[in-house]
Amino acid sequence: LKGHRYWSTGNAHAFACIAITPEGKWYRFDSITQAAQKLNLNYATVRRYIKRKIKPQNGWQWFLEKDNNWIKHIDNGKIK
């Protein structure tokens, strides 16, 4: 694909993800691509946040929904 536009719609093998703000609000996105588009971020950056390769500067926490690790961080809308 060198020199050609990326032809995918971003829905192939989509994983739902969860973003938690420092204030305790949490958001669910149907895919990493959707999260990147809605928050005006790069897709690769969101993947790195989820894989913990880089830390978000704004304090948000990112998780894949299927991992269920995000549940312990939510307590009635407050982040622990």
LINCORTA-V883987 format. One record per residue. RES is the residue in one small letter. PHI is phi in whole degrees, 0 to 359 (NA if undefined). OMEGA is omega in radians with two decimals (* if undefined). Layout:
RES:PHI:OMEGA
RES:PHI:OMEGA
This chain:
l:NA:-3.11
k:299:3.14
g:85:-3.13
h:246:3.09
r:295:3.03
y:291:-2.96
w:260:-3.10
s:280:3.05
t:272:3.14
g:86:-3.12
n:261:-3.13
a:289:3.09
h:55:-3.09
a:281:3.09
f:245:3.06
a:291:-3.14
c:227:-3.10
i:238:3.04
a:240:-3.13
i:242:3.13
t:276:3.08
p:298:3.12
e:282:3.11
g:104:3.07
k:285:3.10
w:229:-3.06
y:231:3.08
r:249:3.09
f:240:-3.12
d:293:3.13
s:207:3.08
i:294:3.11
t:297:3.13
q:296:3.11
a:299:-3.14
a:297:-3.13
q:292:-3.09
k:290:-3.11
l:262:3.12
n:58:3.10
l:243:3.05
n:279:3.13
y:304:-3.11
a:296:3.12
t:294:3.12
v:297:3.09
r:299:3.12
r:292:3.05
y:299:-3.10
i:294:-3.12
k:278:3.12
r:64:3.09
k:280:3.02
i:226:-3.11
k:256:3.12
p:296:-3.14
q:288:-3.09
n:272:3.08
g:86:3.11
w:290:3.05
q:245:-3.08
w:240:3.14
f:216:2.91
l:278:-3.09
e:297:-3.06
k:288:-3.12
d:285:3.14
n:62:3.07
n:288:-3.09
w:287:-3.08
i:297:-3.12
k:289:3.13
h:271:-3.11
i:249:3.10
d:221:-3.12
n:52:3.09
g:85:3.13
k:253:3.10
i:273:-3.14
k:270:*
